[in-house]
Amino acid sequence: GLSVNQESNIPDDHISCVLELTTLLLANTRQTSPYRSTLTQYINNYLTKWVPLYIEKIKTHAQTTTLYTVADILFYWLDELKREYQYE
């Protein structure tokens, strides 16, 4: 099961946690199909609601080319996920 580390100062919706859950769901989707429905809901009902705006804010305020490029990669990855895991 999942648990929350009470000693951490990282909020539960911190982008690294969000991306980690996405990759875990992706890995499990390849193993067993019931995870596909969960991943589809997660992408369509959660990620697409705020991550695109988050990416735009990163790109607007990025002070380095590296950070801007990482935001660009995240944008294209999310776009790929949306296409592959649209509601059927």
PDB file of N, CA, C and O in Angstrom:
ATOM      1  N   GLY A   1       0.811  -1.186   0.000  1.00  0.00           N
ATOM      2  CA  GLY A   1       0.000   0.000   0.000  1.00  0.00           C
ATOM      3  C   GLY A   1       0.854   1.250   0.000  1.00  0.00           C
ATOM      4  O   GLY A   1       2.080   1.190   0.092  1.00  0.00           O
ATOM      5  N   LEU A   2       0.195   2.359  -0.102  1.00  0.00           N
ATOM      6  CA  LEU A   2       0.860   3.655  -0.077  1.00  0.00           C
ATOM      7  C   LEU A   2       0.812   4.231   1.326  1.00  0.00           C
ATOM      8  O   LEU A   2      -0.135   3.982   2.072  1.00  0.00           O
ATOM      9  N   SER A   3       1.815   4.990   1.679  1.00  0.00           N
ATOM     10  CA  SER A   3       1.813   5.673   2.966  1.00  0.00           C
ATOM     11  C   SER A   3       2.413   7.055   2.773  1.00  0.00           C
ATOM     12  O   SER A   3       3.088   7.321   1.779  1.00  0.00           O
ATOM     13  N   VAL A   4       2.161   7.918   3.725  1.00  0.00           N
ATOM     14  CA  VAL A   4       2.661   9.288   3.672  1.00  0.00           C
ATOM     15  C   VAL A   4       3.753   9.434   4.709  1.00  0.00           C
ATOM     16  O   VAL A   4       3.564   9.081   5.873  1.00  0.00           O
ATOM     17  N   ASN A   5       4.887   9.952   4.295  1.00  0.00           N
ATOM     18  CA  ASN A   5       5.984  10.222   5.202  1.00  0.00           C
ATOM     19  C   ASN A   5       5.689  11.545   5.898  1.00  0.00           C
ATOM     20  O   ASN A   5       5.768  12.604   5.275  1.00  0.00           O
ATOM     21  N   GLN A   6       5.353  11.495   7.168  1.00  0.00           N
ATOM     22  CA  GLN A   6       4.983  12.691   7.922  1.00  0.00           C
ATOM     23  C   GLN A   6       6.166  13.622   8.153  1.00  0.00           C
ATOM     24  O   GLN A   6       5.971  14.792   8.481  1.00  0.00           O
ATOM     25  N   GLU A   7       7.395  13.122   7.988  1.00  0.00           N
ATOM     26  CA  GLU A   7       8.578  13.939   8.220  1.00  0.00           C
ATOM     27  C   GLU A   7       8.966  14.762   6.996  1.00  0.00           C
ATOM     28  O   GLU A   7       9.838  15.626   7.083  1.00  0.00           O
ATOM     29  N   SER A   8       8.338  14.507   5.879  1.00  0.00           N
ATOM     30  CA  SER A   8       8.690  15.189   4.634  1.00  0.00           C
ATOM     31  C   SER A   8       8.047  16.567   4.565  1.00  0.00           C
ATOM     32  O   SER A   8       6.918  16.761   5.016  1.00  0.00           O
ATOM     33  N   ASN A   9       8.769  17.508   4.003  1.00  0.00           N
ATOM     34  CA  ASN A   9       8.224  18.845   3.781  1.00  0.00           C
ATOM     35  C   ASN A   9       7.671  19.000   2.376  1.00  0.00           C
ATOM     36  O   ASN A   9       7.237  20.087   1.995  1.00  0.00           O
ATOM     37  N   ILE A  10       7.685  17.918   1.599  1.00  0.00           N
ATOM     38  CA  ILE A  10       7.209  17.963   0.222  1.00  0.00           C
ATOM     39  C   ILE A  10       5.703  17.737   0.214  1.00  0.00           C
ATOM     40  O   ILE A  10       5.234  16.727   0.740  1.00  0.00           O
ATOM     41  N   PRO A  11       4.934  18.654  -0.370  1.00  0.00           N
ATOM     42  CA  PRO A  11       3.483  18.461  -0.437  1.00  0.00           C
ATOM     43  C   PRO A  11       3.136  17.219  -1.250  1.00  0.00           C
ATOM     44  O   PRO A  11       3.893  16.817  -2.133  1.00  0.00           O
ATOM     45  N   ASP A  12       1.984  16.613  -0.948  1.00  0.00           N
ATOM     46  CA  ASP A  12       1.565  15.394  -1.628  1.00  0.00           C
ATOM     47  C   ASP A  12       1.402  15.586  -3.124  1.00  0.00           C
ATOM     48  O   ASP A  12       1.549  14.624  -3.877  1.00  0.00           O
ATOM     49  N   ASP A  13       1.103  16.796  -3.581  1.00  0.00           N
ATOM     50  CA  ASP A  13       0.916  17.011  -5.010  1.00  0.00           C
ATOM     51  C   ASP A  13       2.175  17.574  -5.669  1.00  0.00           C
ATOM     52  O   ASP A  13       2.112  18.104  -6.778  1.00  0.00           O
ATOM     53  N   HIS A  14       3.291  17.462  -5.006  1.00  0.00           N
ATOM     54  CA  HIS A  14       4.560  17.887  -5.582  1.00  0.00           C
ATOM     55  C   HIS A  14       4.757  17.158  -6.907  1.00  0.00           C
ATOM     56  O   HIS A  14       4.478  15.962  -6.997  1.00  0.00           O
ATOM     57  N   ILE A  15       5.226  17.846  -7.920  1.00  0.00           N
ATOM     58  CA  ILE A  15       5.294  17.296  -9.277  1.00  0.00           C
ATOM     59  C   ILE A  15       6.089  15.996  -9.340  1.00  0.00           C
ATOM     60  O   ILE A  15       5.754  15.115 -10.132  1.00  0.00           O
ATOM     61  N   SER A  16       7.121  15.856  -8.535  1.00  0.00           N
ATOM     62  CA  SER A  16       7.898  14.610  -8.584  1.00  0.00           C
ATOM     63  C   SER A  16       7.065  13.428  -8.114  1.00  0.00           C
ATOM     64  O   SER A  16       7.181  12.334  -8.665  1.00  0.00           O
ATOM     65  N   CYS A  17       6.227  13.633  -7.105  1.00  0.00           N
ATOM     66  CA  CYS A  17       5.328  12.568  -6.637  1.00  0.00           C
ATOM     67  C   CYS A  17       4.292  12.237  -7.705  1.00  0.00           C
ATOM     68  O   CYS A  17       3.971  11.069  -7.929  1.00  0.00           O
ATOM     69  N   VAL A  18       3.780  13.255  -8.352  1.00  0.00           N
ATOM     70  CA  VAL A  18       2.777  13.082  -9.407  1.00  0.00           C
ATOM     71  C   VAL A  18       3.368  12.283 -10.564  1.00  0.00           C
ATOM     72  O   VAL A  18       2.732  11.362 -11.076  1.00  0.00           O
ATOM     73  N   LEU A  19       4.580  12.636 -10.974  1.00  0.00           N
ATOM     74  CA  LEU A  19       5.223  11.939 -12.083  1.00  0.00           C
ATOM     75  C   LEU A  19       5.618  10.517 -11.699  1.00  0.00           C
ATOM     76  O   LEU A  19       5.554   9.604 -12.522  1.00  0.00           O
ATOM     77  N   GLU A  20       6.023  10.336 -10.454  1.00  0.00           N
ATOM     78  CA  GLU A  20       6.367   8.986  -9.999  1.00  0.00           C
ATOM     79  C   GLU A  20       5.146   8.072 -10.034  1.00  0.00           C
ATOM     80  O   GLU A  20       5.240   6.931 -10.487  1.00  0.00           O
ATOM     81  N   LEU A  21       4.006   8.560  -9.562  1.00  0.00           N
ATOM     82  CA  LEU A  21       2.787   7.753  -9.613  1.00  0.00           C
ATOM     83  C   LEU A  21       2.419   7.433 -11.054  1.00  0.00           C
ATOM     84  O   LEU A  21       2.002   6.315 -11.358  1.00  0.00           O
ATOM     85  N   THR A  22       2.571   8.401 -11.936  1.00  0.00           N
ATOM     86  CA  THR A  22       2.272   8.171 -13.351  1.00  0.00           C
ATOM     87  C   THR A  22       3.141   7.052 -13.910  1.00  0.00           C
ATOM     88  O   THR A  22       2.640   6.170 -14.607  1.00  0.00           O
ATOM     89  N   THR A  23       4.432   7.078 -13.613  1.00  0.00           N
ATOM     90  CA  THR A  23       5.320   6.043 -14.143  1.00  0.00           C
ATOM     91  C   THR A  23       5.038   4.682 -13.519  1.00  0.00           C
ATOM     92  O   THR A  23       5.166   3.657 -14.188  1.00  0.00           O
ATOM     93  N   LEU A  24       4.654   4.660 -12.244  1.00  0.00           N
ATOM     94  CA  LEU A  24       4.284   3.390 -11.611  1.00  0.00           C
ATOM     95  C   LEU A  24       3.028   2.809 -12.251  1.00  0.00           C
ATOM     96  O   LEU A  24       2.957   1.609 -12.512  1.00  0.00           O
ATOM     97  N   LEU A  25       2.044   3.658 -12.500  1.00  0.00           N
ATOM     98  CA  LEU A  25       0.827   3.190 -13.169  1.00  0.00           C
ATOM     99  C   LEU A  25       1.133   2.711 -14.583  1.00  0.00           C
ATOM    100  O   LEU A  25       0.597   1.695 -15.025  1.00  0.00           O
ATOM    101  N   LEU A  26       1.989   3.431 -15.288  1.00  0.00           N
ATOM    102  CA  LEU A  26       2.386   3.002 -16.636  1.00  0.00           C
ATOM    103  C   LEU A  26       3.055   1.630 -16.608  1.00  0.00           C
ATOM    104  O   LEU A  26       2.745   0.767 -17.430  1.00  0.00           O
ATOM    105  N   ALA A  27       3.962   1.433 -15.673  1.00  0.00           N
ATOM    106  CA  ALA A  27       4.660   0.148 -15.566  1.00  0.00           C
ATOM    107  C   ALA A  27       3.678  -0.979 -15.269  1.00  0.00           C
ATOM    108  O   ALA A  27       3.776  -2.062 -15.848  1.00  0.00           O
ATOM    109  N   ASN A  28       2.732  -0.725 -14.368  1.00  0.00           N
ATOM    110  CA  ASN A  28       1.754  -1.755 -14.020  1.00  0.00           C
ATOM    111  C   ASN A  28       0.736  -1.975 -15.129  1.00  0.00           C
ATOM    112  O   ASN A  28       0.217  -3.082 -15.277  1.00  0.00           O
ATOM    113  N   THR A  29       0.442  -0.945 -15.906  1.00  0.00           N
ATOM    114  CA  THR A  29      -0.479  -1.080 -17.035  1.00  0.00           C
ATOM    115  C   THR A  29       0.085  -2.074 -18.039  1.00  0.00           C
ATOM    116  O   THR A  29      -0.659  -2.838 -18.653  1.00  0.00           O
ATOM    117  N   ARG A  30       1.384  -2.061 -18.199  1.00  0.00           N
ATOM    118  CA  ARG A  30       2.026  -2.996 -19.134  1.00  0.00           C
ATOM    119  C   ARG A  30       1.986  -4.422 -18.593  1.00  0.00           C
ATOM    120  O   ARG A  30       2.050  -5.375 -19.369  1.00  0.00           O
ATOM    121  N   GLN A  31       1.881  -4.581 -17.282  1.00  0.00           N
ATOM    122  CA  GLN A  31       1.837  -5.907 -16.663  1.00  0.00           C
ATOM    123  C   GLN A  31       0.417  -6.466 -16.627  1.00  0.00           C
ATOM    124  O   GLN A  31       0.186  -7.621 -16.987  1.00  0.00           O
ATOM    125  N   THR A  32      -0.536  -5.635 -16.188  1.00  0.00           N
ATOM    126  CA  THR A  32      -1.928  -6.081 -16.057  1.00  0.00           C
ATOM    127  C   THR A  32      -2.866  -4.984 -16.530  1.00  0.00           C
ATOM    128  O   THR A  32      -2.660  -3.808 -16.228  1.00  0.00           O
ATOM    129  N   SER A  33      -3.886  -5.365 -17.264  1.00  0.00           N
ATOM    130  CA  SER A  33      -4.775  -4.383 -17.887  1.00  0.00           C
ATOM    131  C   SER A  33      -5.675  -3.595 -16.933  1.00  0.00           C
ATOM    132  O   SER A  33      -6.048  -2.476 -17.287  1.00  0.00           O
ATOM    133  N   PRO A  34      -6.053  -4.091 -15.751  1.00  0.00           N
ATOM    134  CA  PRO A  34      -6.911  -3.261 -14.885  1.00  0.00           C
ATOM    135  C   PRO A  34      -6.305  -1.901 -14.528  1.00  0.00           C
ATOM    136  O   PRO A  34      -7.037  -0.960 -14.220  1.00  0.00           O
ATOM    137  N   TYR A  35      -5.007  -1.797 -14.567  1.00  0.00           N
ATOM    138  CA  TYR A  35      -4.365  -0.517 -14.271  1.00  0.00           C
ATOM    139  C   TYR A  35      -4.619   0.514 -15.363  1.00  0.00           C
ATOM    140  O   TYR A  35      -4.520   1.715 -15.114  1.00  0.00           O
ATOM    141  N   ARG A  36      -4.944   0.062 -16.564  1.00  0.00           N
ATOM    142  CA  ARG A  36      -5.174   0.990 -17.681  1.00  0.00           C
ATOM    143  C   ARG A  36      -6.320   1.944 -17.361  1.00  0.00           C
ATOM    144  O   ARG A  36      -6.219   3.142 -17.626  1.00  0.00           O
ATOM    145  N   SER A  37      -7.398   1.428 -16.800  1.00  0.00           N
ATOM    146  CA  SER A  37      -8.544   2.266 -16.440  1.00  0.00           C
ATOM    147  C   SER A  37      -8.148   3.304 -15.390  1.00  0.00           C
ATOM    148  O   SER A  37      -8.531   4.470 -15.482  1.00  0.00           O
ATOM    149  N   THR A  38      -7.389   2.872 -14.407  1.00  0.00           N
ATOM    150  CA  THR A  38      -6.935   3.790 -13.356  1.00  0.00           C
ATOM    151  C   THR A  38      -6.033   4.867 -13.942  1.00  0.00           C
ATOM    152  O   THR A  38      -6.177   6.047 -13.621  1.00  0.00           O
ATOM    153  N   LEU A  39      -5.112   4.464 -14.792  1.00  0.00           N
ATOM    154  CA  LEU A  39      -4.207   5.424 -15.421  1.00  0.00           C
ATOM    155  C   LEU A  39      -4.976   6.400 -16.302  1.00  0.00           C
ATOM    156  O   LEU A  39      -4.689   7.597 -16.294  1.00  0.00           O
ATOM    157  N   THR A  40      -5.939   5.908 -17.053  1.00  0.00           N
ATOM    158  CA  THR A  40      -6.760   6.765 -17.913  1.00  0.00           C
ATOM    159  C   THR A  40      -7.489   7.813 -17.082  1.00  0.00           C
ATOM    160  O   THR A  40      -7.506   8.991 -17.440  1.00  0.00           O
ATOM    161  N   GLN A  41      -8.086   7.392 -15.979  1.00  0.00           N
ATOM    162  CA  GLN A  41      -8.788   8.335 -15.098  1.00  0.00           C
ATOM    163  C   GLN A  41      -7.815   9.337 -14.490  1.00  0.00           C
ATOM    164  O   GLN A  41      -8.113  10.529 -14.420  1.00  0.00           O
ATOM    165  N   TYR A  42      -6.665   8.862 -14.056  1.00  0.00           N
ATOM    166  CA  TYR A  42      -5.661   9.726 -13.438  1.00  0.00           C
ATOM    167  C   TYR A  42      -5.200  10.812 -14.412  1.00  0.00           C
ATOM    168  O   TYR A  42      -5.088  11.981 -14.045  1.00  0.00           O
ATOM    169  N   ILE A  43      -4.938  10.417 -15.637  1.00  0.00           N
ATOM    170  CA  ILE A  43      -4.479  11.379 -16.643  1.00  0.00           C
ATOM    171  C   ILE A  43      -5.576  12.382 -16.974  1.00  0.00           C
ATOM    172  O   ILE A  43      -5.342  13.590 -16.966  1.00  0.00           O
ATOM    173  N   ASN A  44      -6.771  11.879 -17.264  1.00  0.00           N
ATOM    174  CA  ASN A  44      -7.859  12.743 -17.734  1.00  0.00           C
ATOM    175  C   ASN A  44      -8.515  13.573 -16.633  1.00  0.00           C
ATOM    176  O   ASN A  44      -8.991  14.678 -16.894  1.00  0.00           O
ATOM    177  N   ASN A  45      -8.544  13.060 -15.420  1.00  0.00           N
ATOM    178  CA  ASN A  45      -9.236  13.767 -14.331  1.00  0.00           C
ATOM    179  C   ASN A  45      -8.303  14.523 -13.392  1.00  0.00           C
ATOM    180  O   ASN A  45      -8.766  15.318 -12.575  1.00  0.00           O
ATOM    181  N   TYR A  46      -7.002  14.289 -13.492  1.00  0.00           N
ATOM    182  CA  TYR A  46      -6.084  14.950 -12.573  1.00  0.00           C
ATOM    183  C   TYR A  46      -4.950  15.665 -13.321  1.00  0.00           C
ATOM    184  O   TYR A  46      -4.824  16.887 -13.248  1.00  0.00           O
ATOM    185  N   LEU A  47      -4.138  14.900 -14.031  1.00  0.00           N
ATOM    186  CA  LEU A  47      -2.974  15.508 -14.690  1.00  0.00           C
ATOM    187  C   LEU A  47      -3.353  16.625 -15.648  1.00  0.00           C
ATOM    188  O   LEU A  47      -2.751  17.699 -15.625  1.00  0.00           O
ATOM    189  N   THR A  48      -4.343  16.375 -16.484  1.00  0.00           N
ATOM    190  CA  THR A  48      -4.700  17.374 -17.503  1.00  0.00           C
ATOM    191  C   THR A  48      -5.372  18.605 -16.918  1.00  0.00           C
ATOM    192  O   THR A  48      -5.526  19.611 -17.611  1.00  0.00           O
ATOM    193  N   LYS A  49      -5.771  18.544 -15.662  1.00  0.00           N
ATOM    194  CA  LYS A  49      -6.448  19.685 -15.029  1.00  0.00           C
ATOM    195  C   LYS A  49      -5.482  20.778 -14.594  1.00  0.00           C
ATOM    196  O   LYS A  49      -5.855  21.951 -14.584  1.00  0.00           O
ATOM    197  N   TRP A  50      -4.254  20.426 -14.236  1.00  0.00           N
ATOM    198  CA  TRP A  50      -3.352  21.453 -13.727  1.00  0.00           C
ATOM    199  C   TRP A  50      -1.930  21.394 -14.272  1.00  0.00           C
ATOM    200  O   TRP A  50      -1.234  22.409 -14.260  1.00  0.00           O
ATOM    201  N   VAL A  51      -1.477  20.240 -14.748  1.00  0.00           N
ATOM    202  CA  VAL A  51      -0.091  20.142 -15.204  1.00  0.00           C
ATOM    203  C   VAL A  51       0.198  21.031 -16.419  1.00  0.00           C
ATOM    204  O   VAL A  51       1.272  21.631 -16.462  1.00  0.00           O
ATOM    205  N   PRO A  52      -0.700  21.153 -17.413  1.00  0.00           N
ATOM    206  CA  PRO A  52      -0.395  22.062 -18.529  1.00  0.00           C
ATOM    207  C   PRO A  52      -0.144  23.509 -18.083  1.00  0.00           C
ATOM    208  O   PRO A  52       0.766  24.161 -18.594  1.00  0.00           O
ATOM    209  N   LEU A  53      -0.931  24.006 -17.151  1.00  0.00           N
ATOM    210  CA  LEU A  53      -0.713  25.359 -16.631  1.00  0.00           C
ATOM    211  C   LEU A  53       0.614  25.436 -15.868  1.00  0.00           C
ATOM    212  O   LEU A  53       1.347  26.419 -15.979  1.00  0.00           O
ATOM    213  N   TYR A  54       0.907  24.409 -15.107  1.00  0.00           N
ATOM    214  CA  TYR A  54       2.169  24.327 -14.373  1.00  0.00           C
ATOM    215  C   TYR A  54       3.352  24.392 -15.343  1.00  0.00           C
ATOM    216  O   TYR A  54       4.330  25.098 -15.098  1.00  0.00           O
ATOM    217  N   ILE A  55       3.248  23.650 -16.440  1.00  0.00           N
ATOM    218  CA  ILE A  55       4.303  23.649 -17.453  1.00  0.00           C
ATOM    219  C   ILE A  55       4.471  25.045 -18.053  1.00  0.00           C
ATOM    220  O   ILE A  55       5.595  25.516 -18.228  1.00  0.00           O
ATOM    221  N   GLU A  56       3.369  25.697 -18.364  1.00  0.00           N
ATOM    222  CA  GLU A  56       3.440  27.047 -18.937  1.00  0.00           C
ATOM    223  C   GLU A  56       4.102  28.027 -17.976  1.00  0.00           C
ATOM    224  O   GLU A  56       4.879  28.886 -18.392  1.00  0.00           O
ATOM    225  N   LYS A  57       3.791  27.893 -16.688  1.00  0.00           N
ATOM    226  CA  LYS A  57       4.418  28.777 -15.695  1.00  0.00           C
ATOM    227  C   LYS A  57       5.920  28.528 -15.612  1.00  0.00           C
ATOM    228  O   LYS A  57       6.707  29.465 -15.478  1.00  0.00           O
ATOM    229  N   ILE A  58       6.309  27.260 -15.692  1.00  0.00           N
ATOM    230  CA  ILE A  58       7.744  26.950 -15.686  1.00  0.00           C
ATOM    231  C   ILE A  58       8.416  27.604 -16.885  1.00  0.00           C
ATOM    232  O   ILE A  58       9.458  28.244 -16.748  1.00  0.00           O
ATOM    233  N   LYS A  59       7.816  27.439 -18.061  1.00  0.00           N
ATOM    234  CA  LYS A  59       8.416  27.988 -19.278  1.00  0.00           C
ATOM    235  C   LYS A  59       8.478  29.517 -19.233  1.00  0.00           C
ATOM    236  O   LYS A  59       9.444  30.115 -19.707  1.00  0.00           O
ATOM    237  N   THR A  60       7.461  30.138 -18.671  1.00  0.00           N
ATOM    238  CA  THR A  60       7.426  31.597 -18.574  1.00  0.00           C
ATOM    239  C   THR A  60       8.510  32.127 -17.641  1.00  0.00           C
ATOM    240  O   THR A  60       9.111  33.169 -17.904  1.00  0.00           O
ATOM    241  N   HIS A  61       8.755  31.405 -16.555  1.00  0.00           N
ATOM    242  CA  HIS A  61       9.675  31.900 -15.533  1.00  0.00           C
ATOM    243  C   HIS A  61      11.024  31.185 -15.508  1.00  0.00           C
ATOM    244  O   HIS A  61      11.857  31.475 -14.649  1.00  0.00           O
ATOM    245  N   ALA A  62      11.250  30.262 -16.431  1.00  0.00           N
ATOM    246  CA  ALA A  62      12.519  29.520 -16.454  1.00  0.00           C
ATOM    247  C   ALA A  62      13.690  30.477 -16.636  1.00  0.00           C
ATOM    248  O   ALA A  62      13.693  31.325 -17.528  1.00  0.00           O
ATOM    249  N   GLN A  63      14.675  30.318 -15.775  1.00  0.00           N
ATOM    250  CA  GLN A  63      15.851  31.180 -15.853  1.00  0.00           C
ATOM    251  C   GLN A  63      17.024  30.492 -16.541  1.00  0.00           C
ATOM    252  O   GLN A  63      18.085  31.088 -16.726  1.00  0.00           O
ATOM    253  N   THR A  64      16.820  29.233 -16.916  1.00  0.00           N
ATOM    254  CA  THR A  64      17.864  28.507 -17.636  1.00  0.00           C
ATOM    255  C   THR A  64      17.242  27.756 -18.808  1.00  0.00           C
ATOM    256  O   THR A  64      16.060  27.414 -18.800  1.00  0.00           O
ATOM    257  N   THR A  65      18.061  27.515 -19.796  1.00  0.00           N
ATOM    258  CA  THR A  65      17.620  26.742 -20.956  1.00  0.00           C
ATOM    259  C   THR A  65      17.273  25.315 -20.538  1.00  0.00           C
ATOM    260  O   THR A  65      16.340  24.715 -21.072  1.00  0.00           O
ATOM    261  N   THR A  66      18.015  24.787 -19.598  1.00  0.00           N
ATOM    262  CA  THR A  66      17.775  23.419 -19.137  1.00  0.00           C
ATOM    263  C   THR A  66      16.381  23.276 -18.549  1.00  0.00           C
ATOM    264  O   THR A  66      15.660  22.338 -18.887  1.00  0.00           O
ATOM    265  N   LEU A  67      15.996  24.187 -17.680  1.00  0.00           N
ATOM    266  CA  LEU A  67      14.676  24.120 -17.067  1.00  0.00           C
ATOM    267  C   LEU A  67      13.581  24.272 -18.117  1.00  0.00           C
ATOM    268  O   LEU A  67      12.569  23.573 -18.065  1.00  0.00           O
ATOM    269  N   TYR A  68      13.776  25.169 -19.054  1.00  0.00           N
ATOM    270  CA  TYR A  68      12.810  25.356 -20.139  1.00  0.00           C
ATOM    271  C   TYR A  68      12.679  24.067 -20.957  1.00  0.00           C
ATOM    272  O   TYR A  68      11.574  23.667 -21.321  1.00  0.00           O
ATOM    273  N   THR A  69      13.797  23.432 -21.238  1.00  0.00           N
ATOM    274  CA  THR A  69      13.796  22.190 -22.017  1.00  0.00           C
ATOM    275  C   THR A  69      13.100  21.066 -21.266  1.00  0.00           C
ATOM    276  O   THR A  69      12.356  20.290 -21.866  1.00  0.00           O
ATOM    277  N   VAL A  70      13.328  20.968 -19.975  1.00  0.00           N
ATOM    278  CA  VAL A  70      12.649  19.954 -19.162  1.00  0.00           C
ATOM    279  C   VAL A  70      11.139  20.175 -19.203  1.00  0.00           C
ATOM    280  O   VAL A  70      10.378  19.215 -19.319  1.00  0.00           O
ATOM    281  N   ALA A  71      10.707  21.412 -19.110  1.00  0.00           N
ATOM    282  CA  ALA A  71       9.274  21.720 -19.199  1.00  0.00           C
ATOM    283  C   ALA A  71       8.724  21.336 -20.565  1.00  0.00           C
ATOM    284  O   ALA A  71       7.608  20.825 -20.666  1.00  0.00           O
ATOM    285  N   ASP A  72       9.490  21.576 -21.603  1.00  0.00           N
ATOM    286  CA  ASP A  72       9.086  21.188 -22.957  1.00  0.00           C
ATOM    287  C   ASP A  72       8.933  19.672 -23.077  1.00  0.00           C
ATOM    288  O   ASP A  72       7.962  19.185 -23.656  1.00  0.00           O
ATOM    289  N   ILE A  73       9.885  18.940 -22.532  1.00  0.00           N
ATOM    290  CA  ILE A  73       9.823  17.475 -22.559  1.00  0.00           C
ATOM    291  C   ILE A  73       8.598  16.992 -21.797  1.00  0.00           C
ATOM    292  O   ILE A  73       7.897  16.091 -22.255  1.00  0.00           O
ATOM    293  N   LEU A  74       8.337  17.584 -20.640  1.00  0.00           N
ATOM    294  CA  LEU A  74       7.154  17.223 -19.857  1.00  0.00           C
ATOM    295  C   LEU A  74       5.878  17.502 -20.647  1.00  0.00           C
ATOM    296  O   LEU A  74       4.939  16.706 -20.609  1.00  0.00           O
ATOM    297  N   PHE A  75       5.838  18.621 -21.358  1.00  0.00           N
ATOM    298  CA  PHE A  75       4.680  18.963 -22.183  1.00  0.00           C
ATOM    299  C   PHE A  75       4.425  17.880 -23.233  1.00  0.00           C
ATOM    300  O   PHE A  75       3.296  17.414 -23.387  1.00  0.00           O
ATOM    301  N   TYR A  76       5.473  17.484 -23.950  1.00  0.00           N
ATOM    302  CA  TYR A  76       5.310  16.481 -25.008  1.00  0.00           C
ATOM    303  C   TYR A  76       4.968  15.104 -24.442  1.00  0.00           C
ATOM    304  O   TYR A  76       4.205  14.355 -25.052  1.00  0.00           O
ATOM    305  N   TRP A  77       5.523  14.769 -23.287  1.00  0.00           N
ATOM    306  CA  TRP A  77       5.206  13.492 -22.641  1.00  0.00           C
ATOM    307  C   TRP A  77       3.737  13.464 -22.224  1.00  0.00           C
ATOM    308  O   TRP A  77       3.046  12.470 -22.450  1.00  0.00           O
ATOM    309  N   LEU A  78       3.261  14.544 -21.622  1.00  0.00           N
ATOM    310  CA  LEU A  78       1.858  14.613 -21.219  1.00  0.00           C
ATOM    311  C   LEU A  78       0.948  14.543 -22.442  1.00  0.00           C
ATOM    312  O   LEU A  78      -0.089  13.880 -22.407  1.00  0.00           O
ATOM    313  N   ASP A  79       1.325  15.212 -23.505  1.00  0.00           N
ATOM    314  CA  ASP A  79       0.537  15.169 -24.740  1.00  0.00           C
ATOM    315  C   ASP A  79       0.448  13.737 -25.278  1.00  0.00           C
ATOM    316  O   ASP A  79      -0.610  13.301 -25.732  1.00  0.00           O
ATOM    317  N   GLU A  80       1.552  13.026 -25.222  1.00  0.00           N
ATOM    318  CA  GLU A  80       1.564  11.623 -25.662  1.00  0.00           C
ATOM    319  C   GLU A  80       0.658  10.770 -24.771  1.00  0.00           C
ATOM    320  O   GLU A  80      -0.089   9.927 -25.269  1.00  0.00           O
ATOM    321  N   LEU A  81       0.723  10.987 -23.473  1.00  0.00           N
ATOM    322  CA  LEU A  81      -0.139  10.250 -22.543  1.00  0.00           C
ATOM    323  C   LEU A  81      -1.611  10.532 -22.822  1.00  0.00           C
ATOM    324  O   LEU A  81      -2.433   9.615 -22.826  1.00  0.00           O
ATOM    325  N   LYS A  82      -1.941  11.796 -23.055  1.00  0.00           N
ATOM    326  CA  LYS A  82      -3.341  12.156 -23.334  1.00  0.00           C
ATOM    327  C   LYS A  82      -3.844  11.448 -24.583  1.00  0.00           C
ATOM    328  O   LYS A  82      -4.976  10.966 -24.611  1.00  0.00           O
ATOM    329  N   ARG A  83      -3.014  11.382 -25.612  1.00  0.00           N
ATOM    330  CA  ARG A  83      -3.432  10.709 -26.858  1.00  0.00           C
ATOM    331  C   ARG A  83      -3.602   9.207 -26.646  1.00  0.00           C
ATOM    332  O   ARG A  83      -4.550   8.606 -27.150  1.00  0.00           O
ATOM    333  N   GLU A  84      -2.686   8.614 -25.905  1.00  0.00           N
ATOM    334  CA  GLU A  84      -2.718   7.160 -25.728  1.00  0.00           C
ATOM    335  C   GLU A  84      -3.774   6.705 -24.726  1.00  0.00           C
ATOM    336  O   GLU A  84      -4.308   5.603 -24.850  1.00  0.00           O
ATOM    337  N   TYR A  85      -4.079   7.534 -23.743  1.00  0.00           N
ATOM    338  CA  TYR A  85      -4.995   7.126 -22.675  1.00  0.00           C
ATOM    339  C   TYR A  85      -6.225   8.015 -22.604  1.00  0.00           C
ATOM    340  O   TYR A  85      -6.660   8.393 -21.516  1.00  0.00           O
ATOM    341  N   GLN A  86      -6.779   8.345 -23.742  1.00  0.00           N
ATOM    342  CA  GLN A  86      -8.037   9.090 -23.776  1.00  0.00           C
ATOM    343  C   GLN A  86      -9.158   8.173 -23.324  1.00  0.00           C
ATOM    344  O   GLN A  86      -9.073   6.949 -23.430  1.00  0.00           O
ATOM    345  N   TYR A  87     -10.210   8.799 -22.817  1.00  0.00           N
ATOM    346  CA  TYR A  87     -11.390   8.004 -22.496  1.00  0.00           C
ATOM    347  C   TYR A  87     -11.907   7.354 -23.757  1.00  0.00           C
ATOM    348  O   TYR A  87     -12.002   7.992 -24.806  1.00  0.00           O
ATOM    349  N   GLU A  88     -12.239   6.087 -23.649  1.00  0.00           N
ATOM    350  CA  GLU A  88     -12.732   5.355 -24.825  1.00  0.00           C
ATOM    351  C   GLU A  88     -14.236   5.320 -24.861  1.00  0.00           C
ATOM    352  O   GLU A  88     -14.818   4.746 -25.781  1.00  0.00           O
TER     353      GLU A  88
END
